[in-house]
């Protein structure tokens, strides 16, 4: 009877090892993909995202420049108006 238990234990051990190897083999592509994604995020942003951010920054810069020009123009107009009022008095 003891031999039967030893045989059963041996077969269970082999079955567990085989199952572990099978699961590892099936999950390997997913592990590699996850690792690649993690490494890519650390190294540099996605090329499309980088270009998108670059474009957003350019648009913000243009908007800021336009608003600055408008503010300067408004200030000049107010200053001219103030000067004209003082000379008329």
C-alpha positions as a printed NumPy array, in Angstrom:
array([[  0.   ,   0.   ,   0.   ],
       [  2.899,   2.344,   0.767],
       [  4.104,   2.064,  -2.855],
       [  0.703,   3.246,  -4.045],
       [  0.971,   6.418,  -1.938],
       [  4.489,   7.065,  -3.169],
       [  3.375,   6.591,  -6.765],
       [  0.369,   8.867,  -6.253],
       [  2.569,  11.523,  -4.645],
       [  5.025,  11.283,  -7.535],
       [  2.241,  11.643, -10.11 ],
       [  0.693,  14.595,  -8.271],
       [  4.078,  16.288,  -8.125],
       [  4.601,  15.743, -11.869],
       [  1.081,  16.952, -12.62 ],
       [  1.682,  20.13 , -10.601],
       [  4.996,  20.764, -12.363],
       [  3.389,  20.212, -15.762],
       [  0.485,  22.509, -14.904],
       [  2.885,  25.195, -13.696],
       [  4.922,  24.946, -16.894],
       [  1.773,  25.098, -19.011],
       [  0.431,  28.16 , -17.234],
       [  3.817,  29.879, -17.474],
       [  4.   ,  29.105, -21.179],
       [  0.493,  30.457, -21.806],
       [  1.109,  33.633, -19.806],
       [  4.566,  34.378, -21.247],
       [  3.284,  36.516, -24.189],
       [  1.161,  38.562, -21.789],
       [  4.09 ,  39.02 , -19.42 ],
       [  6.331,  40.162, -22.276],
       [  3.705,  42.598, -23.555],
       [  3.192,  44.063, -20.081],
       [  6.958,  44.378, -19.619],
       [  7.313,  46.129, -22.994],
       [  4.542,  48.567, -22.115],
       [  6.114,  49.361, -18.758],
       [  9.548,  49.887, -20.317],
       [  8.153,  52.062, -23.124],
       [  6.334,  54.321, -20.667],
       [  9.516,  54.794, -18.654],
       [ 11.759,  55.462, -21.65 ],
       [  9.743,  57.994, -23.615],
       [  6.154,  58.881, -24.358],
       [  4.38 ,  57.446, -27.341],
       [  5.422,  59.227, -30.56 ],
       [  1.857,  60.269, -31.303],
       [  1.401,  61.653, -27.816],
       [  4.679,  63.585, -28.053],
       [  3.58 ,  65.233, -31.296],
       [  0.173,  65.993, -29.782],
       [  1.779,  67.686, -26.771],
       [  4.114,  69.619, -29.039],
       [  1.152,  70.888, -31.059],
       [ -0.758,  71.835, -27.906],
       [  2.228,  73.81 , -26.634],
       [  2.545,  75.616, -29.96 ],
       [ -1.163,  76.535, -29.876],
       [ -0.858,  77.777, -26.29 ],
       [  2.151,  79.873, -27.229],
       [  0.306,  81.429, -30.176],
       [ -2.72 ,  82.129, -27.987],
       [ -0.552,  83.737, -25.304],
       [  1.213,  85.878, -27.906],
       [ -2.128,  87.013, -29.332],
       [ -3.519,  87.859, -25.917],
       [ -0.339,  89.765, -25.082],
       [ -0.587,  91.798, -28.274],
       [ -4.229,  92.61 , -27.503],
       [ -3.363,  93.65 , -23.941],
       [ -0.549,  95.899, -25.196],
       [ -2.847,  97.441, -27.801],
       [ -5.555,  98.084, -25.179],
       [ -2.99 ,  99.65 , -22.853],
       [ -1.723, 101.94 , -25.638],
       [ -5.265, 103.011, -26.487],
       [ -6.042, 103.787, -22.853],
       [ -2.774, 105.695, -22.493],
       [ -3.467, 107.716, -25.66 ],
       [ -7.002, 108.437, -24.437],
       [ -5.674, 109.577, -21.071],
       [ -3.067, 111.814, -22.741],
       [ -5.69 , 113.333, -25.059],
       [ -7.97 , 114.114, -22.115],
       [ -5.13 , 115.839, -20.246],
       [ -4.145, 117.966, -23.239],
       [ -7.75 , 119.041, -23.829],
       [ -8.113, 120.356, -20.296]])
